[in-house]
Amino acid sequence: MLLISDCYSRLNLPTAAKQYALAVVGLARRANESVLDLISAGLLAAAAIDYSSGAWCSALELTNLGLVQERLLVDEAKREMTESRDVMAVYNLGMMLHAAALIPGVGSRPEEIAENHRFLEQMQDMMKESVWDMDTHTRYADDQLRGRPFSDLGARRIIRFRALGLEWRVRCANDYRNVLAAERLAAGAQIMAVDFGDDDLRFLRTTIDVEIELLEEGQGAEKARAELQPGDDCRRWHVRLTPFTPGKPADPGPFLKELVVVLSTIFVDASQLSPERYIEAFDRAEERGLWHKIGTVRLYDELAAVVPEDFFNAIPRHEMKPLGDPTGGPAREHPELAWQE
């Protein structure tokens, strides 16, 4: 599953990659002691994915949890196997600490995490020698990463990716439950895009802009799950999703059915094929195990809730303005998922 996560990451589909990394954590927590070391492996893999995507508030919390679990659960005999992973985690933590010092209002959370792992003094000494400003961080991100530093700040969370000629922008209120739902939809869209990669669905090359709204308790079929909105610059959608309540058991079946119906509605609209031809392609993907790929182990929200809500709120991300346009910089499309002319 870590290998599958790495494959999605290499395809520039980070939310799908994060889902599989978190699924490793979910499985290892319920398994026997022989795989407990995979808890930290999954957490630090998810942290590296969020770091690469510019979601540095999330990457901070996942890095913190991963390093804690590594200290608690990985025995000395396996330390050598984790060395390269640890070095990358500490390097990323240092970069996030440096950038956070340039952002008024982020608070002391990055310093707390570095101090908890006994890296703060060393990192502060290195920061004194650095001449990087935020413009330098942004240029570095545009050149080497998939998102700009702390792009998960702001009143609205924006998740951006490109595949099969479709640039996706998934937007939601930047609070815990909305972000979980938005990442659930983004991960599902990325997994379906890969499964459709060998079919020519004749997509129009366009931008798909999705605004997420959470359904209130008791709202059911009377509320349309996906509505196309007026707009001449992109395909603009208003999507209503059932919220996940952390700590409350949830049957993943209805969530996954809702997700697939919403995404199929969006994919059919972007395709020049008839709905019947789309269903044929979907059936082929289903035969290859699409439902199992989207519903990896448990519901995405449940897997991501390994970072509890109080950790999510440790930085008041929704109260702060992002440093720049989160949709700025390149949206990288892997050649294997390029638009089919």
Backbone torsions as a table, in degrees:
resi	resn	phi	psi	omega
1	MET	NA	-33.3	174.3
2	LEU	-66.0	-35.6	176.6
3	LEU	-65.4	-42.8	177.7
4	ILE	-62.2	-41.8	176.6
5	SER	-57.0	-43.6	-179.8
6	ASP	-65.7	-36.0	178.6
7	CYS	-63.8	-46.6	177.9
8	TYR	-62.1	-38.8	179.2
9	SER	-63.1	-42.7	179.2
10	ARG	-66.4	-25.1	176.5
11	LEU	-83.8	8.4	-179.8
12	ASN	61.9	38.2	177.7
13	LEU	-123.0	76.6	-167.3
14	PRO	-70.6	-30.8	-176.9
15	THR	-72.1	-36.8	173.1
16	ALA	-63.6	-41.3	177.8
17	ALA	-62.3	-40.6	178.8
18	LYS	-65.4	-38.7	179.5
19	GLN	-58.9	-44.2	-178.7
20	TYR	-70.5	-36.0	176.3
21	ALA	-63.5	-42.6	179.0
22	LEU	-70.3	-28.8	176.4
23	ALA	-64.7	-34.5	175.2
24	VAL	-60.3	-43.3	178.8
25	VAL	-61.8	-46.6	-178.6
26	GLY	-60.8	-40.5	179.1
27	LEU	-70.6	-45.9	-174.8
28	ALA	-65.5	-30.5	179.0
29	ARG	-67.4	-24.3	-177.4
30	ARG	-103.0	1.6	-175.1
31	ALA	-99.4	-167.3	-178.1
32	ASN	-87.5	178.2	-171.9
33	GLU	-66.4	-19.0	-175.4
34	SER	-68.4	-16.9	-178.4
35	VAL	-119.6	15.1	-179.4
36	LEU	-61.7	-27.8	179.3
37	ASP	-65.0	-19.6	179.7
38	LEU	-74.9	-13.9	175.5
39	ILE	-61.9	-50.8	179.4
40	SER	-67.2	-35.0	178.6
41	ALA	-60.7	-45.1	179.5
42	GLY	-67.0	-41.5	179.5
43	LEU	-63.5	-44.4	-178.2
44	LEU	-73.0	-29.2	173.4
45	ALA	-66.4	-44.0	177.7
46	ALA	-63.2	-38.7	178.3
47	ALA	-62.8	-42.8	179.8
48	ALA	-65.0	-35.2	178.5
49	ILE	-66.7	-46.4	178.4
50	ASP	-65.1	-36.1	177.0
51	TYR	-60.5	-48.1	-179.3
52	SER	-62.5	-29.4	-178.1
53	SER	-85.7	-4.5	-178.5
54	GLY	86.8	-0.6	179.1
55	ALA	-83.6	71.9	-167.7
56	TRP	-79.2	-23.5	172.5
57	CYS	-62.3	-47.0	178.2
58	SER	-65.9	-42.0	-179.3
59	ALA	-61.6	-36.0	177.4
60	LEU	-59.5	-48.2	-176.3
61	GLU	-69.0	-38.9	178.6
62	LEU	-68.6	-38.2	176.2
63	THR	-62.0	-44.8	179.0
64	ASN	-58.3	-50.6	-179.4
65	LEU	-63.5	-39.9	-179.3
66	GLY	-63.8	-43.1	179.5
67	LEU	-68.4	-36.6	176.4
68	VAL	-62.5	-48.2	-178.7
69	GLN	-64.9	-34.6	178.5
70	GLU	-65.0	-41.4	179.8
71	ARG	-65.6	-34.8	-175.6
72	LEU	-84.4	-35.1	-165.5
73	LEU	-113.8	-15.9	-178.2
74	VAL	-96.6	119.6	-177.0
75	ASP	-81.1	169.2	-174.2
76	GLU	-60.5	-32.1	-177.5
77	ALA	-63.4	-23.2	-177.6
78	LYS	-105.6	3.5	-176.5
79	ARG	-59.7	-39.6	-177.8
80	GLU	-61.9	-33.6	179.9
81	MET	-68.8	-25.1	-175.8
82	THR	-97.3	-0.1	-170.8
83	GLU	-61.1	-48.4	-177.1
84	SER	-64.4	-36.6	178.4
85	ARG	-65.3	-41.2	179.8
86	ASP	-65.6	-42.3	-179.9
87	VAL	-60.2	-44.1	179.6
88	MET	-64.9	-40.3	179.8
89	ALA	-62.8	-42.5	-178.9
90	VAL	-69.3	-39.4	177.1
91	TYR	-60.8	-48.0	179.6
92	ASN	-61.9	-40.2	177.7
93	LEU	-60.7	-40.6	178.0
94	GLY	-63.5	-41.2	178.3
95	MET	-64.4	-40.7	-179.9
96	MET	-68.8	-38.2	176.8
97	LEU	-63.0	-42.6	179.9
98	HIS	-63.2	-47.3	-178.6
99	ALA	-67.1	-37.7	-179.0
100	ALA	-62.2	-32.2	179.5
101	ALA	-66.4	-17.5	-179.4
102	LEU	-93.7	-1.5	-174.7
103	ILE	-114.8	108.8	177.4
104	PRO	-61.5	133.1	174.0
105	GLY	98.7	-11.8	179.0
106	VAL	-63.9	-29.2	175.5
107	GLY	89.0	-165.6	-171.9
108	SER	-95.0	2.5	-174.4
109	ARG	-56.5	-47.8	178.8
110	PRO	-59.5	-39.7	178.4
111	GLU	-66.3	-38.8	178.5
112	GLU	-59.8	-44.7	-178.6
113	ILE	-65.0	-45.6	178.8
114	ALA	-62.3	-39.2	179.6
115	GLU	-67.5	-40.6	179.2
116	ASN	-59.1	-30.6	-179.0
117	HIS	-102.9	10.9	173.0
118	ARG	64.1	35.3	177.9
119	PHE	-111.2	-8.5	-168.2
120	LEU	-61.2	-50.4	-176.1
121	GLU	-61.1	-43.7	179.3
122	GLN	-63.1	-42.1	-178.9
123	MET	-68.7	-37.8	178.0
124	GLN	-63.7	-37.4	176.5
125	ASP	-63.6	-40.2	178.4
126	MET	-67.9	-36.2	-179.1
127	MET	-64.9	-31.5	179.6
128	LYS	-64.1	-28.1	-178.6
129	GLU	-88.3	-10.6	-176.3
130	SER	-86.3	143.1	177.6
131	VAL	-113.0	14.6	-178.7
132	TRP	-69.5	133.6	168.3
133	ASP	-109.8	-176.8	-175.5
134	MET	-66.9	-32.2	176.3
135	ASP	-61.7	-37.8	178.2
136	THR	-66.5	-43.4	176.2
137	HIS	-58.2	-42.3	-178.2
138	THR	-66.1	-42.6	178.7
139	ARG	-63.2	-41.4	177.5
140	TYR	-60.6	-44.4	-179.1
141	ALA	-64.9	-44.3	-179.5
142	ASP	-63.2	-30.6	-177.3
143	ASP	-83.1	-37.5	-168.6
144	GLN	-120.4	-18.5	-174.5
145	LEU	-113.1	-171.3	-179.4
146	ARG	-114.5	10.3	179.5
147	GLY	-170.0	159.0	-176.2
148	ARG	-85.8	155.0	-175.3
149	PRO	-55.6	134.0	178.2
150	PHE	53.4	41.8	177.3
151	SER	-72.7	-5.6	175.2
152	ASP	-94.3	19.4	167.8
153	LEU	-90.0	157.4	175.8
154	GLY	116.1	163.5	179.7
155	ALA	-66.5	-27.7	179.4
156	ARG	-117.8	134.6	174.6
157	ARG	-93.2	132.6	-179.8
158	ILE	-124.6	124.4	176.6
159	ILE	-109.7	127.1	-171.2
160	ARG	-130.1	135.7	175.5
161	PHE	-160.5	168.0	-178.1
162	ARG	-137.9	136.0	175.7
163	ALA	-161.6	140.9	176.3
164	LEU	59.6	28.8	179.8
165	GLY	84.3	0.5	-179.7
166	LEU	-105.5	121.7	172.0
167	GLU	-96.0	121.0	-177.7
168	TRP	-99.1	137.9	170.9
169	ARG	-131.7	106.3	-178.2
170	VAL	-101.9	121.0	-174.0
171	ARG	-118.4	147.6	176.0
172	CYS	-161.0	166.9	170.7
173	ALA	-62.5	140.4	-173.2
174	ASN	-87.2	63.0	173.4
175	ASP	-126.9	171.1	-166.8
176	TYR	-56.6	-57.0	-173.3
177	ARG	-69.7	-36.9	178.0
178	ASN	-65.0	-41.5	-179.6
179	VAL	-65.7	-41.0	177.1
180	LEU	-58.6	-43.9	-179.4
181	ALA	-66.8	-40.6	179.6
182	ALA	-65.0	-40.4	178.2
183	GLU	-68.9	-34.4	174.7
184	ARG	-57.6	-47.3	-179.4
185	LEU	-67.4	-42.4	-179.4
186	ALA	-63.4	-42.8	178.8
187	ALA	-62.7	-42.9	178.6
188	GLY	-62.4	-42.8	179.1
189	ALA	-62.6	-39.8	-179.4
190	GLN	-68.7	-40.7	178.4
191	ILE	-65.5	-42.2	178.7
192	MET	-66.4	-36.8	179.3
193	ALA	-60.5	-40.9	178.3
194	VAL	-64.8	-42.6	-178.5
195	ASP	-69.2	-24.6	176.2
196	PHE	-88.4	-1.5	-173.1
197	GLY	-61.2	-29.6	-179.0
198	ASP	-92.2	-2.6	175.8
199	ASP	-105.1	137.7	174.5
200	ASP	-88.7	94.7	179.5
201	LEU	-86.6	4.2	175.1
202	ARG	53.7	54.1	177.7
203	PHE	-72.4	141.2	168.1
204	LEU	-74.2	137.9	179.3
205	ARG	-75.2	112.6	-171.6
206	THR	-157.5	176.0	172.8
207	THR	-105.0	133.5	177.1
208	ILE	-109.4	111.8	-177.1
209	ASP	-106.8	115.1	-173.1
210	VAL	-115.3	122.8	174.1
211	GLU	-101.2	122.6	-177.0
212	ILE	-92.8	133.4	170.7
213	GLU	-127.2	137.4	177.3
214	LEU	-87.8	133.3	175.8
215	LEU	-68.7	141.8	175.0
216	GLU	-79.3	156.6	-178.8
217	GLU	-59.0	130.7	179.8
218	GLY	97.8	-18.2	177.0
219	GLN	-73.4	133.1	-176.8
220	GLY	-129.9	-130.3	-172.5
221	ALA	-67.6	-15.5	-177.8
222	GLU	-69.5	-16.8	178.5
223	LYS	-101.3	121.0	177.3
224	ALA	-63.8	136.2	-177.0
225	ARG	-78.0	-29.9	-178.5
226	ALA	-141.5	122.2	-179.9
227	GLU	-126.7	127.7	176.7
228	LEU	-76.9	129.5	-177.0
229	GLN	-102.1	155.2	176.5
230	PRO	-61.0	144.0	178.7
231	GLY	170.2	140.1	-177.5
232	ASP	-111.8	-1.3	-178.1
233	ASP	-105.3	-8.6	-179.0
234	CYS	-167.8	177.5	171.8
235	ARG	-93.6	108.5	-172.3
236	ARG	-105.1	125.1	-174.7
237	TRP	-122.6	142.5	169.6
238	HIS	-109.4	116.2	-173.8
239	VAL	-116.6	130.2	177.1
240	ARG	-107.8	126.4	-178.0
241	LEU	-123.5	149.3	174.8
242	THR	-71.0	128.2	-179.1
243	PRO	-77.6	151.3	172.8
244	PHE	-97.9	136.2	178.0
245	THR	-104.4	110.3	-179.0
246	PRO	-56.5	138.3	179.6
247	GLY	86.2	-8.9	-179.7
248	LYS	-106.9	124.2	-179.5
249	PRO	-56.4	135.9	-177.8
250	ALA	-131.8	132.6	173.2
251	ASP	-76.3	115.9	-175.4
252	PRO	-68.6	-20.2	-175.2
253	GLY	-54.1	-56.2	179.9
254	PRO	-61.7	-35.5	177.9
255	PHE	-62.8	-44.8	-177.3
256	LEU	-69.5	-39.3	177.4
257	LYS	-62.0	-45.1	177.7
258	GLU	-58.9	-44.5	-178.0
259	LEU	-62.7	-46.3	-177.9
260	VAL	-67.0	-38.5	178.2
261	VAL	-63.6	-44.7	179.5
262	VAL	-62.0	-48.5	-177.5
263	LEU	-67.2	-36.7	177.2
264	SER	-64.6	-38.6	176.4
265	THR	-58.9	-42.1	-179.3
266	ILE	-70.9	-42.9	-179.9
267	PHE	-65.0	-41.1	179.5
268	VAL	-61.8	-40.8	179.4
269	ASP	-63.0	-36.6	-177.9
270	ALA	-79.7	-14.5	-176.6
271	SER	-92.9	150.5	173.9
272	GLN	-91.4	1.2	176.5
273	LEU	-82.1	160.4	174.7
274	SER	-71.8	157.8	175.7
275	PRO	-55.0	-34.2	-179.8
276	GLU	-65.2	-40.9	178.6
277	ARG	-69.0	-35.1	176.3
278	TYR	-63.0	-43.2	-179.0
279	ILE	-61.1	-36.2	176.5
280	GLU	-61.4	-43.8	178.0
281	ALA	-65.7	-39.8	178.9
282	PHE	-64.1	-39.6	178.7
283	ASP	-61.8	-38.2	178.1
284	ARG	-65.5	-40.8	177.2
285	ALA	-64.9	-37.1	179.2
286	GLU	-63.7	-38.5	177.9
287	GLU	-64.5	-27.5	178.6
288	ARG	-86.1	4.7	174.2
289	GLY	95.5	29.2	-175.5
290	LEU	-57.0	-43.3	-177.1
291	TRP	-61.1	-39.8	-179.6
292	HIS	-69.1	-32.6	-179.5
293	LYS	-70.3	-41.6	179.9
294	ILE	-72.3	-38.4	-179.0
295	GLY	-96.7	57.0	-174.2
296	THR	-66.7	109.5	176.6
297	VAL	66.6	-66.1	179.6
298	ARG	-142.0	175.9	176.3
299	LEU	-58.7	142.1	-177.8
300	TYR	-52.2	-47.5	-176.8
301	ASP	-57.9	-39.1	-179.4
302	GLU	-67.1	-39.2	177.4
303	LEU	-66.1	-43.5	-177.5
304	ALA	-71.0	-18.9	179.4
305	ALA	-71.5	3.7	169.7
306	VAL	-59.6	-26.8	168.4
307	VAL	-92.0	106.3	-175.7
308	PRO	-69.2	165.2	-173.9
309	GLU	-62.6	-36.0	-179.7
310	ASP	-67.8	-31.5	173.7
311	PHE	-68.8	-41.9	177.8
312	PHE	-56.8	-39.3	-176.6
313	ASN	-88.5	5.0	-179.7
314	ALA	-60.6	-32.3	169.9
315	ILE	-108.1	124.0	-178.2
316	PRO	-73.2	66.8	-169.4
317	ARG	-61.2	-34.9	-176.9
318	HIS	-71.8	-17.4	-179.1
319	GLU	-89.8	-7.1	-172.7
320	MET	-109.3	154.2	177.1
321	LYS	-91.5	137.2	174.4
322	PRO	-64.5	155.5	-176.0
323	LEU	-67.8	-30.3	179.9
324	GLY	-152.9	-171.1	180.0
325	ASP	-69.8	115.7	179.0
326	PRO	-61.5	-18.8	177.9
327	THR	-91.7	2.5	176.2
328	GLY	-74.8	168.7	-178.0
329	GLY	80.0	169.7	-176.0
330	PRO	-75.9	141.3	168.3
331	ALA	-98.6	106.2	-168.9
332	ARG	-81.2	126.0	177.0
333	GLU	-109.2	122.6	-178.5
334	HIS	-70.1	141.6	179.6
335	PRO	-54.6	-31.6	179.4
336	GLU	-68.7	-18.2	-179.3
337	LEU	-119.5	29.0	-178.9
338	ALA	-70.6	158.5	177.1
339	TRP	-61.1	135.5	178.4
340	GLN	-90.4	112.1	-172.6
341	GLU	-66.8	NA	NA
